[in-house]
């Protein structure tokens, strides 16, 4: 038994060695045999390993692709950032170059503009100097035969070394006392500027389109005739001119002496010019600025004399010899077809212009002066005019001053006339007579219905083209709206929906003599100042 067991073990060992040698010699067969000899359930579990491996490989591939894409994107982003930085540098450099070019161009333009301004200033100064030299030369060539040498000396001194002309005459008789710069006063016409408002006012009053208390729209405000004249308000007279119409405006201007010689005994008198109607002609600037009119200083002196004497258009005359002076008689060209009431209603505005309005540089506390200013741009630059007479109660002098050049903008003509009136007040003082147009105290002492300090901002003497009235149609079909309001210009007058309450404030006193007052209850040296109180 034991022997048999040993022999069995030896055989099994021999077989094991043989199997091992076969396995080493033929490994696939051994592997296949192991697979065939494996149980069933382990086979099922091993079938999942290839799928898991595929998933793992897929995930690894996706991860690799994502990493590659991220690397590519990072590279792209890095490249894009570099490109953007480079592009921004190039754009910044381009902007710097453009800004430098713009600055250089702006500097060139500024320098060119500065040079142009300097050249314009030089030309203007040369023109002003030429005008002064021409005026001085003309004054030196004036014929003074028959003139009142005292009046002439005072007028020449008041004008000084300025480009201008002065006419002084007697508004009752038409006698010429002096004409300074006769060439400019007689042989040349000028745009009347705002002095044409005297014609517009008389036409409107006579035609009944306005009355002294009626307030017309001036932009968004209202103003009456007295303050419109005193402050030279353009929209008011543009509205009046539109209501009167072109034909009647020209008719009244001709009746008052425009467009025809005065008949003065000087050679080569210029007759002036009046507008000629054309289709679509607008009358607003004609009636407020004097567009298309040309007048001489002598014609303006005749105009204010007609207002002073109550409607007589005189023929001015200068007696040349003592015999002619003795034989001198007043010569009336015609009696104007204008009611005396129209002059009376116009007069407060003329007095107001001197007392508190645009002509206050002519103010004299010892006498009442009526006047009308004018400032505008004519064919050869700035023009300044002042047409006036005094004393209002007993007119003795009519003074007209026209200046050319930069002085015209400072109301220089009113200042010249004021010097003449003050210097001649003792000689031509009131004699006790009362002019037919100066009968009521309200005429001699007009009071403003608006604050003079505020209304001064609306004075249109230097902004004659800045404010236009509302469009209106004249009687002959022409429109008055030939311009539009300019930006930045605002009326400061009484609002349409406000009712003015006038109250007296303290007066300002001018240093002067203590002579008796000539214009009513006001003291001789006192000048009224009034403010507007608007009731709710």
Secondary structure, DSSP 8 states (H G I E B T S, - for coil): -HHHHHHHHHHHHHHHHHHHHHHHH-HHHHHHHHHHHS-HHHHHHHTHHHHHHHHHHHHHHHHHHHHHHHHHHHHHHHHHHHHHHHHHHHHHHHHHHHHHHHHHHHHHHHHHHHHHHHHHHHHHHHHHHHHHHHHHHHHHT---TTS-HHHHHHHHHHH-SSSEEEEEE-TTT-BEEEEESHHHHHS--B--GGGGHHHHHHHHHHHTS--TT--EEETTEEE-HHHHHHTT-HHHHHHHHHHH-HHHHHHHHHHTTTTS----SSSS----B-----TT---HHHHHT-TT-BB-HHHHHHHHHHHHHTSEEE--B---SHHHHHH----EEEE-SS-HHHHHHHHHHHHHHHHTSTTGGG--TTS-EEEEEEEEEETTEEEEEEEEEE-STT--EEEEEEEESGGGGGTHHHHHHHHHHHHHTTTS---S---TT--SHHHHS---SS-HHHHGGG--SS-TTT------B-TTS-BS-SS---TT----SEETT-EEEEEE---EE--------SSSSS-TTEE--EEEEEE-
